[in-house]
């Protein structure tokens, strides 16, 4: 019997971890933070939900972030996932390197693109609102080598 693995995706928190984002990621087996964390306490909070893989974004310049890598390659559910903050900095061919998924952030714009058998996923920004872009997170569901992606806009309480 196949086991479905749920990977929570979050990026660009910029020091703000909303309770709604925590709820949206609840139930994840693993969480990936694609950079611009802004505060190490965010990683501590996320680790209460599931093991966290995080990379450093362009705003993560303080001493606490020095030990966080700029990119990361992780295996989940038999698939290789590459994590990078700014997709413009990608200096490898993910398909040739054996990656099935590339998770990235930086633009604050949630997005999904399949290119040459590689799924490029930006969960958007879960932190402070920027322009009119949505507040969002994502989820990968991996089962039997298949990947499904869900991007979810976070509904904020009316003020």
Secondary structure as GFF3:
##gff-version 3
##sequence-region A 1 159
A	DSSP	beta_strand	5	10	.	.	.	ID=ss1
A	DSSP	alpha_helix	19	25	.	.	.	ID=ss2
A	DSSP	beta_strand	30	33	.	.	.	ID=ss3
A	DSSP	alpha_helix	40	47	.	.	.	ID=ss4
A	DSSP	beta_strand	51	54	.	.	.	ID=ss5
A	DSSP	three_ten_helix	63	65	.	.	.	ID=ss6
A	DSSP	beta_strand	71	76	.	.	.	ID=ss7
A	DSSP	beta_strand	79	84	.	.	.	ID=ss8
A	DSSP	three_ten_helix	87	89	.	.	.	ID=ss9
A	DSSP	alpha_helix	94	97	.	.	.	ID=ss10
A	DSSP	beta_strand	101	104	.	.	.	ID=ss11
A	DSSP	beta_strand	111	115	.	.	.	ID=ss12
A	DSSP	beta_strand	118	122	.	.	.	ID=ss13
A	DSSP	beta_strand	136	143	.	.	.	ID=ss14
A	DSSP	beta_strand	146	153	.	.	.	ID=ss15
###
